[in-house]
Amino acid sequence: MDCLCDLVQCLVALAVFVLIALLVLAHVTATVVDLSRHASEKRFPTGTSGETEPLPSLHDPASRELSVVVPAYNEELRMPTMLEEAMDYLEVRQKRQPLFTYEVLVVDDGSSDKTTQVALQYTKKYGADKVRVLTLLKNRGKGGAVRMGTLSSRGRLILMADADGATKFADFEKLESVLEDISPKPDNMAITCGSRAHLEEDSVAARHAFRTFLMYGFHFLVWFFCVRGIRDTQCGFKLFTREAALKTFSSLHVERWAFDVELLYIAQCFKIPIAEVAVNWTEIEGSKLVPIWSWLQMGRDLVFIRLRYITGAWRLESPRKTD
């Protein structure tokens, strides 16, 4: 019995030591929110002549009904299909509803291919008022690219949409309808998240057992450390009111794969209403996510997100402008 008590005490002491070590590590390795931009990242090209104009700010009043932010890293091959589908939908809707105005912001996240040149073809076709390209000098990560595009948006509503076109773009209307229902006035705060949770049973049946184990482990960490009540935090199809986008993206720290989780964690801390909406989704080849390594990185980030807010290394910020 004494040996058992000694063992329990050792395990408790070890657990306390590990927790303290994690808290210290999370705190000392925390980075601050970097909203600064190079001078060239504050402007967008207006066409093929080399002329540029200053990007607007999310702090300004909305002047468009919808902004679509498309983060793109080496997406010259997959992005055209997505943009064709998006522009077809947006143009048809504008003809049907003349008061519906929109913009698409492609954020080239430091690509080494022709992502910017491909996107600029759509600027040339539709005009810089409808398609704008923001080229980042270095790769920030998907979260950093989405943040930079969002902070330069003009829309009353802001849609985050992946460049691979995995989600059917017309499903925007589903997110829009639910968003309007849950958005309380006068604060006008609300977020709707596209969800693939309804497809999970079929995907598990076709997936390797180890990848399924990693997926469920990730879901558990999301639930335990950060976000409750959202089954699919990682779908790259999310709709924000302008006010909710400003509130959440101003505090965002994580710039890689787990940024969605921090965004939703921030939203829940601010008590912003969030709804999950089932969308049509198809897996597209060419994902930048490396199955095992990326999952491990996300798992680490999930633990550190919560610990860094607990220790005060990260704080929920009041909305502030970029430099």
CORFENRA-V193710 format. One record per backbone hydrogen bond with DSSP energy under -0.5 kcal/mol. NH is the residue of the N-H (numbers start at 0). CO is the residue of the C=O. If there is no record, write none. Layout:
# CORFENRA-V193710
nh: <NH;NH>
co: <CO;CO>
This chain:
# CORFENRA-V193710
nh: <4;5;6;7;8;9;10;11;12;13;14;15;16;17;18;19;20;21;22;23;24;25;26;27;28;29;34;40;41;42;43;44;45;46;52;54;57;59;62;63;64;65;66;67;68;68;69;69;70;71;78;80;81;82;83;84;85;86;87;88;89;90;91;92;93;94;95;96;99;100;102;103;104;105;105;106;106;107;107;108;108;109;117;118;119;120;120;121;121;122;123;124;125;126;129;130;131;133;133;134;135;135;142;143;144;145;146;147;148;149;150;151;152;155;156;157;158;159;159;160;160;161;162;164;167;170;171;172;173;174;175;176;177;178;179;180;181;182;183;183;187;188;189;190;191;192;193;193;194;198;199;202;203;204;205;206;206;211;212;213;214;215;216;217;218;219;220;221;222;223;224;225;225;226;230;232;236;237;238;239;240;241;243;244;245;246;247;248;249;250;251;258;259;260;261;262;263;264;265;266;267;268;269;270;271;272;274;276;278;281;290;293;294;294;295;296;297;298;299;300;301;302;303;304;305;306;307;308;309;310;311;312;313;316;322>
co: <0;1;2;3;4;5;6;7;8;9;10;11;12;13;14;15;16;17;18;19;20;21;22;23;24;26;32;37;38;39;52;132;50;50;43;41;150;56;153;153;100;100;156;102;66;158;67;104;68;106;74;77;77;78;79;80;81;82;83;84;85;86;87;88;89;90;91;92;96;98;65;129;67;103;131;69;104;105;133;71;106;107;113;114;115;116;117;117;118;118;119;120;121;122;126;126;103;105;131;132;107;133;254;254;140;141;142;143;144;145;146;148;149;63;64;239;66;157;237;68;158;235;70;161;279;167;168;169;170;170;171;172;173;174;175;176;177;178;181;188;183;183;187;272;238;274;191;236;276;195;196;198;199;200;201;202;203;207;208;209;210;211;212;213;214;215;216;217;218;219;220;220;221;221;228;230;234;159;191;157;189;155;187;240;241;242;243;244;245;247;247;255;256;257;257;258;259;260;261;262;263;264;265;267;266;188;190;192;194;165;288;289;289;290;291;292;293;294;295;296;297;298;299;300;301;302;303;304;305;306;307;307;307;314;34>
